[in-house]
Amino acid sequence: MPTPPENRELSPYTGWTRAHWEATADRLLLAVRPFASPRHGLVELPGPRPSWSGARSDGLEGWARTFLLAALRVAGAGGADPHGHLDRYAAGLAAGTAVDDPDGPDSWPHPTETRQAIVEAASIALGLRLTRPWLWDRLDDGTREQVVDWLRPALGPSPVDNNWWLFGLTVAGFLQDAGADTDRAAATIDRSLARVEDWYLGDGWYSDGDNRAFDHYNAWALHFYPVLHAHLAGDRTLLDRYGPRLRAHLDDYVHLFDANGSPLPYGRSLIYRFAAAAAPWLGMLTGHTALTAGATRRLASGTLRYFLDRGATDPDGLLTLGWHGPYPPLVQEYSGPGSPYWASKGFLGLLLPADHPAWTAPEEPLPAERADTVRPFGPSGLLVQTTAADGLVRLHNHGSNHVHSADSDEDDPGYARHAYATRTGPSTGTAPADNHFALLTDGGRATARGPATPLGTGPDWAASVHRPLPGARVVSATLAHGRAEVRAHLVLGAPEGIPVRQTGWATTPDGPRAELHALHGYRPGTTELPTGETLQGPGSRTLALHGTTSGPATLFVALASLTAEPDPIPVTQLADVRIEGFRTTVTWPDGSVTRLDLAALDTAGP
């Protein structure tokens, strides 16, 4: 399939137009066709291993997620379907839900048997809702009845107490439109939204369950499903409630996109890649965004191009399990070969008509390209730091956690680091953790960070506390300005004389330049640790500082930097840091001053 020519007049940053999005969707859909089961009920993609739900469930996942892409492609074209995508998926609906052959080569696992089927039911229901005039309304009554029977279990309580509640909401929204089980569907919608409401913390931020998990699921699930449901239902009351929340979230979220198009690699399910563009498109679709039409397309096209230009698809055109190309350490056990096609959500912009300003307005720069920014993210304990000179994004983490299994004391590299960036790590496996402050116990083993409790944020700082050892706690803070980061840690209650280590950014040989300098508490000089392959590529190295505790309270302060500027001035010239007791005072180049007393922040006590 030929690639449309670039249009650098309309799209000076990416060169891409709506035609590129349509061609990409078609290419992805045509690439999976050889892997369809005999009657198109499953899409059984190759991969290194099945998910924990098993191969049959993975086949359903491949079908459901690519069906959503087909639905967005055809609905965005007003029903035009020159490649016959919907005909194949219509046949698959009938074969997958056929009651006369429940164990056949096309049959879907039932939601009562495999809970992953509930996740996929949401993609199927949303696809059916979007394409109703061209698919659902043309199915025979028997097939429609089969499909409704298969979807119906998703109307029950969610088997997982997090964003999964919104899968039932999405199924219920379609069934309401289709006139099936309308009373039960309405109850499911109310119950699902009520549960998610418990996790809304304000300023556009949800926690993904009864924890402090703040990640991309805020954008591509917790905002995506309620706002899109309200929009498709024409429910002004719901849209007036959830739309402003989406807008508030996007005010923060758009700062997480690098000038090179990369979204911030942070959290879990990063194999969904350009699904990160879904929420900005949704803001434009519903009018709940402060981002201009040209900047929205620049963000989305930049993100799609970022991954496709770096090998996100294999030689057969299939999305791989990774970030750029395949990267096994990134893949959760719940993911299988079809999982990356959750990225289909990133094509939501195709629902905007071709003459919408999102497709006709000239591209405009992203926030990371316009000005240096340091910005706390509401109640999350996150602090974003971007620099216009190189378009790089950094996120300092002082309050987002992920729920671990009870039998593991290992940190999740997607959640536990003190900092993340669009062009670095994180390190994984047995490699030393990047951007980590640790006590070194017998044998030099680094302590885990574990859950971090936020202690507050300011215009240019964020702080948290964690407990690396029984009886010990570490009060940590990051103060940021431009590309400079002051990293301060107050160690309380730890044994005297215990070694500590602060690590910096895990950078690859062709990546940005990292600096790390001791200011207080550490021994002079840095060491360099090999941290292996990261999602950015092989051969990463990470700078480290070392020190030793002295007495019941010891303060450690360092100055760090990450930059892609071609000839940067030393970061030591970008901050004048003075230490008095446990107070850190930083004077920045523009004359502004930030003061922080870690002992005063410590309200946790022993």
N, C-alpha and C positions, 0 to 999 in steps of 0.2 A: 504494500500500500504506500503510495508516494506521500512524502511529507510536504505540507503546504509551505510556500515561501514565507520567510520572515518578513515582518512589517515593522521596520525600525522607526518609521514616522509615527505610527499609532502606538507602538510599544517599544519605546527607546531603551528600556531596561532589559526586557526579555525577548523581544522580537515576536512574541506569540500572540495569536488572535483566537477567536472562538473556533475557527477552522482547525487549529492545532488541537484544541481540546476534543473536538468531535473525532478527529482522526486518531487521536490517542485512545479514546474510548473504544472505537471500532477495532483498533489494533489489539488491544488487550482482550476484547471479547472474541475475536477471531482466533487468537492464540490458544484459548482454552478449549476450543471445539474438538480437537483430536482426543481430548481426555474425557469426553462425555460418555456415559454408559449407553447401552444399545438404544434405549428410547428416551435419552436425554434427561433422565431423572436425577442423575448424580454427575458431578464434575470431579473426577478422581485424579487429582494432580500428583505428579511425582514429587518426592521430597526425601530428606534424609531419615525421617522417622514419622510415625503417626503421632497425633496428639494423644493426650491421656483419655480422650473420649473414644478413640478407636477409628479405624479406617472408614467405616461406613458413615460415621458422624462427620468425618473429614470430607467425604464426598458430598454430603448435604451442605456443609459449609462452603465448599467450592461452588456449588450450584447457587445457593442463596445469595452469596455476596457478589457474584458476577451477575446474577439476575438484577440486583439493585443497580449495578452499573448500567445494564441494558435498559432498565426502566428510566433512569435519569437521561440516558442518551435519547431514547425514543420520545419520552414526554417533553424533553426540551426541544425536540424537532416537531412538536405538534402532531405526533403520531407517525411521521415519516420514518420508514424503517427499510432502507434500501438493501441492507444485508440480511434481513429476515431474522433479526435477533429474537423478537417476541414469539415467532412461530415455534422456534426450538424450545423456548421456555414454557410455552403453553403445553407442548407435548410432555415436557418434563413434569409439569404440575400434575397432569393426569397419571403419568406413570409412577411418580414418586408417592402419590397418595392412594394408589389403587388398592382396594381392600381384598381383591381376589388373588393377589400375589405379594403378601406382606414380607416375604423373605427373598423376593426376586432381585435381580441385578440392578434394578432401578429404584427399589423401594427406599423410602426415607425412614430412619429411626423415629419412633414416636416420641413426642415430648414427655410422655409418662415413663419412658424407658431410659432416655438419655437427656439429661438436663441441658446439655449444650444445644439441643434442638430448640429450646425456648429462645436462645440468643438468635438462632437463625430464623426462627419464626418472625422476629421483628423485621429483618431485612426482607423476607418474603412478603409480609403484610404491607410494608412501606412500598415495595415495588408494585404490588397489586393496586394499592391506593393511587399511586402516581400514574399508572397505565390503565386505569379502569375502563375507559371507553374503547381501548384498542385490544384489551386482553380479557379481563374479567367478564365484561358484558357480552363477550362473544363465546365464552365457554358454554358447554351444555350443562343442563341442570345437575346431572349426575356428578360431573367433575367439580362443579362449584360446591356441592354438598360434601364431597370427599375432602376438599380443601378446608372448608369450614370445620368439619369434624377434626381434622388434623391440627388446626390452629387453636381449637377451643381450650385445650389444657393450659395454654399460656394466659388465660384469663384468671387463673388461680393465683394465690400468693406466691411471690417470688421465692425460689429455692435458695437464692443467695441474697444477702441483705446489703446490697449496694446499688450501683446503677442498674442492675438487672431488673429492678422494679419497672424501669421504663420500657423494657421489652414487652411486658404485658400491656402497658399504656399504648404502645404502637400497634399491637395486634388489635386491641379494643377499638382504636380509632378507625382502622379499616373496617372491622366488622360492623361498627355503627353506620359507616357510609354504605356498606353493602346490605344493610337491613337485616343482619343476622345477630341473634342474641343481644339485641340492643340494650335491654335493661341490665343484663349482666355486664356487658361491655361498659356501660356508663358507670357502674359500681367499680369496675376495675380501674377506670380512669381516675375516679375520685380517690380510691385507696392508694394507687401508685403515687399520685401527686402529693397526697398527704404524707406518705412515708418519706419521700425525697425532701419535703419541706423541713423535716426534722434536721436535715443536714445543711440547710442554707445558713451561712454565717454572716451574710451581708456583703456589700460592695462587689457583688457579682461572683462570689466564691462559694462553692459547695465543697463539703468533704465527701469523699466517695465511700460513705458508710460511717459507722461509729468509730472513726479514727481521725487522723489528721493527714489523709492522703490527698494531696493537691497535685494534680498532674494534668495531662492532656485530656483525661476523661471529663474534666470540667467542661471543655469546649465540645468534644466530639460525642458526648453522651448526655451529661447532666443538663446542659443548655440545649443541645441539638434536638433531642426528642420532644420535650415539652413545647418548645417554641415552634418547631415544625408542625407538630400536631395541631397547635392552636391556629397556625396559619392555614393549614389544609382544611381544617374544620370550619374556618371562618368564625372562630369563637373570639370575639373582641374582648370579652371579660378575661379569658385566659391570656390572650396576647398582651393585654394591658398590664397583667401581672408579671409575666415571664419575659416579655420583650425588653423592658428597661433593665432587667437583670443581665440579659445577654449583652446589652449595650455597655453596662458597667464592666462586665467581664472583658469584653473586647477592648475597652480602654486600656486594660493591662495587657491582654493577650497579644495584641499586635506588636508589642515591644519584644516578643520572644522570637522574632524572625530576623535572621541575619541578612545583610545586603546580598549575600550569595544565594539566598533563597532558603537556606536551611532553617527549619524550626528547631527549637532547643531540644536536644536529646536528653530527656529527663523523665523519670517515672517508668512505667511499664508499657507493654504492647507497642513499642516503638517501631515494630515491623509494619505498622499501619501507615507509616510514612506521611504521604500527602493527604491523609484524612485530616491533618492539622488545618487544612484550608477550609474545611466544612463550615466551621462557625463564622469566620469572616464572610463567606458567601451567604450564610443564613442571615447575618446582620443586614446585608445589602438587599436580600430577597424580601425581608419583612420591614425594612426601614429602621431597624434598631442598631445603628452603628454610627460612629462619628467619623469613620474612615471614608474618604471620598471614593467614588466609583473607580477612578483611575488607579488609586492606591490599592483598592481591594483586588483588582485584577492583577496588578503588579505583584502583590503578595502571593496570590494563588498561583499565577503562572510561574513565578519565580520558584515556588516550592515544588511544583510538578516538574519543572525543568531540572531543578537541583538533583532530584533523585534519578530521573531518567538519563541525565547526562553522566551520571556516576555509576551506572551499572545496576540499577534496581531490578531490571529485567534480565533474564538469562538469554542465551542465543535463540531459544524457542519463543521468546517474548513473554515468558511467565514471570510474575513477580516472585522474588526470592525471599527467604526467611532471613532478613538482615536489615541493614541501614542503607549503605551504598549497595554492595553485593551481599552475598551470604555472610552471616556472622553469628555462629551458633551461640556464643555467650549471651546474646541479646534475647534469645528466644525462650519464652516461658513454656512450661510443660503443657499448658492448655492450648498451645498453638500448634497447628498442623499445616500442611502444604497450602490449604485454601485460606488460611487466616489472613495473609497480607492483603486480601481483596476487601477487607474493611476499608481500605484506602478509597474504595468506590465513593464513599461519602464526600470525598474531596471534589467530585464532579457536580456537586449540588448547584454550582453556578450555571450549569446548562439549563436550569429551569427559568433563568432570566432570559427574556426574548432577545433575539439577535440585535434589535434596535435599542436595547436598554443601554444607558450610559456606562454600565459595567463593561460592556463590549465595545462601545463606540468612543468613549472618552480616552484621551491620551493617558498613558501610564504616568503615575506620579511616584515620587520616592517614598520609601518606607520610613517609619519613625527612626529606625536605627541609622538611616542615611542622612537624616535632616539635622540632628543635633545630638550632643552627648546627653545621656539621660541616666539619672539614678532615681529609682522610684520604688517605694514599698508597695506590695500587693495586698492591700486590705488586711483581713484577719489571718492570712496564710503564713506569715512569718518569712515570706520570700522578699528578696530585694533584687531588682533587676538593674543591670549596669550595661549601658551600650555606648559605643564610641563611633562618631560619624566619620572619623578619619579612615577607619578600616571596616566599618559596618558590622563589627563583631558584637555578639551578645553574651553576657555572663549573668548567671543567676546565683545568688547567695542564699543558702537554705538554712533558715533558723526557725523551722517549725513544721515542715512537712515530713510525715513518716509514712511507712507502709506496714501493714499487719504481717508479721512473720509467723511461721509455724512454731508451735510451742517447743519443739524439740531442736530448734536451731538458734544459736546465738550469733550467727553471722549477719553482717550488715548486707542489705540489698544495695548493690552499687547504683541502682537507679534512683534511690531515695535518700541514702544516708550521708552522701558527701556534703561537705560544707559549701561546695560551689560546683557549678556546671557551666559549660560554654558550648557554643555552636560549632567550634572547630577543635575541640579536644575530647579526651576520654569519654566516659570514665574507665579506669582500669578495672579488670575483672579477674575472677579466679584466684589463684594463689599469688598474683602480683601484689606488691604493696599498694595500698589504697591511695589514690591521688586526693588532693584537697581534703586532707584528714589530719586531725590532731589526736594523737594517741599516747597513752602511757605504755611503756614497753616493759612487760612482765618477764618472768624467768624465761630464759632462752630467746629473748628479744621479740616475743610475740606481741603484736600491737593490739591494744584493746579496741573493741568495737565501739561505735558511737551509740548505737541503739536509739530508742525514741528520744527525740529532742523536744523539750518544752519551750515554747516561745516566751521571751521575757519582754518583748516590745520592739517597736520599730520607730524610726524617725525619718525625716526627709532624706537622709543619706546614710542610715545605719540600720542594722537589725541585730538582735541578740537572742540567745537561747541558752539552756542549760541541759546537760546530759550527765549520766552517772556511769562512768566506765568501769568502776570497781565498787564492791560493797563499802559504804562509808565515804566514798570519794565522789565529788562532783566537779564538773568543769563548766564555768560560765564563759561563754564565747560570744564575740561580737565581730562584725565586719563593718568598717567605715569605708565608704567609697566616694571617689570623685574622679571624673575623667576616666582614665584607665588605671588609676592607682587604687589599691586595696590595702587597708590596714587591718590585719588579722590579730585579734587580741584574745587570749585565753587565761582565765584565772583558775588555777587548780587549787581546790579546797579539800582538805581531809585525806589527801593521799599520803602514803608513807614517805618519809623524808628520804631523799637520795634516789628516788625512782626516775629512770630515764624517760624523757618525752621526745616525741618526733612530730614535727609539722611538715607536711608535704604540700607541694604546689601543683601546678597544672601538668597533666600528662600530655605532652606534645609529641607529634610524629616529626620525622626529619623534614617533611615539606609543609609542616604546619606553622602556626604562629610562634612568636618568641615569648618565652616565659622568664620571669625574674622572681627571685625570692631572697630577701635580705633580712638578717637578724637585727632587731632594734633593741630588744630588752629580754633578758632571761636566757637566751640561747647562747651557745658557743659561737664564736665568729666563724664565718665560712659556711658553704653549703656542700652537700654531697649530691651525687646524681644516681638515682635508682633506675634500673631497667624495669619498665612496667609492661613490656610486651605489646601485643596487638590490642588495639581498641577499635571501636566502631569506625574510627577515622582511618585506620590502616595499621600496618606493622611497625615495630621498632620504636615504640614510644619510650620517652625518658621523662623522669619526674625529679625535680629538685627537692631537697629535704634539708631541714634544720634540726639540730639536736640540742637538748639541754637536760637539766636535772632539777627536780623539785628541791626546795630548801624551806623547811618549816611547814606550818599548817596551811600557809597560803603563798602561792608563787605565781607571779604574773609573767606571761610570755607574750611578746609583741613582735610581729614581723610585718614587712612591707612587701607586697606582691604586685605583679603586673602580668597581663597577657595582652599582646598586641600583634597586629599584622602590618603595622606601619613599616615602610621600607627602611627607615633610618631613625628609629625612635631615640629620644633623649633618655638617659637613665632614669628609672622610676624614683631613684633617691632624690631627684630634683623636683619631683612632683608632690612632695608632702614633707612638711616640717613637723616631726612628731616629738612631743615632750611627755615624759612620764613623771608623775608625782604620786607616790603611793600606788594606789590602784586606779588612778585617774589617767586617762590617755587624752591628750589635747593635740589636735591635728590642725595645722594651718595650711590651707590649700593655695595653689598659685594665684587664684583670683582674690585672695585676702580673706575668704570666708573661713570660719573656724568651727570645728566639731569637737565637742567634749563629751566624754563618756567615762563614768565610774562603774567598773564592773562589780565592785563590792556592793555598791548601792543597788545595782540591778538584781543582786542575788536575794531573792525572796523565798527561795526553796528551803533554805536552812538545811541542817544535817539530816 
